[in-house]
Amino acid sequence: MGQAGMAEAAVRYLRSAGTAPLARPVEALPRPELRCVRENERAPVDQTEFRRVLGTFATGVTVVTAPPAGPGTSPDASPAGFACQSFSSLSLDPPLIAFMVGRTSTTWPRIARAGAFCVNVLSAGQAELCRAFAVRGADKFAGVEHTPAPVSGSPRLTDALAWIDCTIHAVHTGGDHLIVVGRVDALGTGDDEDAAPLLFHKGRFL
């Protein structure tokens, strides 16, 4: 897809889809100047070491979902979803959240076409559910109980600790990932607010 990558694709999808109102137009940031590392230069950080050190930071785990949407979408089309641990609150006024997704993700273009998504915060007993949503090419929603989020209609996963229903607000480039900012339209918690969260630390669930 070239260096313009998924951010520009997202802009095209959102402009062509008339399904969800946006808080403001989604625009990709200007393309940064890039160059290869020369033979006499060292890459600043070894990727294996980067993963090892950053893995010491424990994170919560979410599943980001979106309804089937876009021009010509079949009524029988399945929703989209993927496991995501790169999630954060961003702003209180206006209420914004953010998640990061790899440029090579096959699920992100479907979320971009929908123009909206729901973040499902997983509980400690949902590790297997998370693994199911981390697999490519499978029917991720097979046997998964869910109800539609009130604004976007994105799947709210049963027994999740919390859900956050959002409209895509902006998409920014971030190296080999995209930074997706969502404006919160509705949110809530599950039936058991005292349940423990699912955590990921040093390559395993806690």
N, C-alpha and C positions, 0 to 999 in steps of 0.2 A: 504494500500500500504506500510505501515511501515514507519520508520523514514527516510529512504533514499529518499522516497517520489517522488514528481513530478520532482525535478531537475534531478534525474537519469533517469526518464522516458523521459524527454526532450532530454537528451543526446542520448538515444537509438533511439528515433524518428528521430532526426537529422542525426544520422549516417546511418540509414536505408533509409532515403529519399534522393533521388538524384536530387531534384527539384530546389534548390536554392543554389548558391555558398555562402560559409561562409567566413567571413573575416579571421577567424582562428578557430581551433577546439573548440567546446563548451565543457567545462568540469565543473562538479559540484565541489564546494569547499569541503574539507574534512569534514566529519560528525563531528559536535561538540559533546563534552561530555555532556550528559544530565542526570539529575536526578530529582526525584520527590521532591516537597516541603515537608519537614518533618512536623509532627504534631505540633512540637514546633516552627515552623517557620511561618512567615507571608509572603504571596505573596507580593512582593514589591509594586505593584500598583493594586488597584481595577479596574477591566475591565470597569465597568460603568463610573467610574471617569476618566479613561483614555480616553474613547470615548468623554465624555463631554468636557474635557479640550482641547483635540486635535481638537475638532469640532469648536473651536473658530478661527482656522486658515483657512481662506477662500482659496479655491483652484479652479483652472479651471477644466473643465470637458472634457473628451475625449471619443471617441469610438475607440477601437483598433480592426482592421479587418484583415482578412487573406483570401487568395483564397483557394478554395478546392484543396488539394494537397496530394500527397503520393501514394505509390504503390497501384494499384487496385482502384483508385478513379474513381467513376462513372462520366461520362460527365455531368450528371444532378445533381451532388452533390452541395449542397449550400455552400456559403462561411461562414466563422466563424466571430464572433464579440461579444464584450462585452463592457459595460460602465466602464470607468476607470478614477478615479480622482487622483490616485497615479502615476503621470507622471512628468518627469523633464528632462530638458536638462542636459547633463553630461560632455561633452568634445567638445572643438572646433577643436582640431587637435590630433587625427582624429575626425570627427564629430560623436558624440555618444549621444544617448538619453537613458532613462531608464523608465520602468514602473514596478509596482508591481502587482502581481496577486496571489490570494489565492491558496494554495496547493490543495484545494478541487474543484477548478474551473473545470467544464466540457468542457469549451471552450479552455482553455490553451493547452491541448494535441493536438487539431486540429491545433492551431497556430504553435506549435512546429513541427508538421509533415510538415507543409508548409515551415518552415525555414525562413519565412519572414512575414512582417506585415506592415500595414499602420496606423498611429495615426491620427485620425480626431479630430481637435480642434473645439468644438461646440460653436455656437453662442447663444446669449441670447434667441432667439426664438425657440430653439431646445430642450427644457426641456422634452417634450413628447417623442421625439425621444430617448433621453437618457433613459427614463423610459422603453421604449420598449426593449432596449438593455440590461437592467438590469434584465430582466425576464428570468428564466431558462425554457428550454423545448419548447419555442415558436419559430415560424418562424420569427426571428428577422428582416429579410430583406423583409418581405411581404409589398409591397407598398412603399418601401424605394428607392428613386432615387439615383443611384450611377454610377460611371464610373471607369474603371480600372486604378490603379496607374501605372505609366509608366514602372517601373522596375519589381515589384513583381506581378502586376496584382491584388493586394488587392483592395477591394472596397474603392473608394473615395466618401464620402457622399456629396450629393449636398447641397449647402448652408453652408457647414462647413467653419469656419474662415480660417483654414489652414490644410494642410495635409503633412505628413512626411513619406516617403516610406523607409522602412528599411529591412536589413538582420539581422537575429539574430546573435549577436556577442558573447554573453556569458550569462550564467544563473547561478545565485548565490542563495544559501539558505539564508532565512531571517526569522527565526521563523516559523510562520504559513503561511508565504508568500514566493514567489520566486521573486527575483530581476532580471528582464530581461533587458539586455543591447542590444540596437540595433545600428547597424552602418548605418548612413543615406546615402542612395543612390540617393534620389531625394526629393525635397520638394517644396512647393509653398503655396500661399494664395488664398482665394476665391475671388469672384468678388467684394465684398464689404469689403475692408480692414479696414474701419472705423466702422464696425458693432461692437456692444458690445459683450463681451464674456459671456458665461454661467458660473456662479459661484455657488459654493456649500458652504454653511456656516451654522453651527449649525443645520444640518439635513435638510436643505431646499435649494431650488434653489433661486438665486437672479437675 
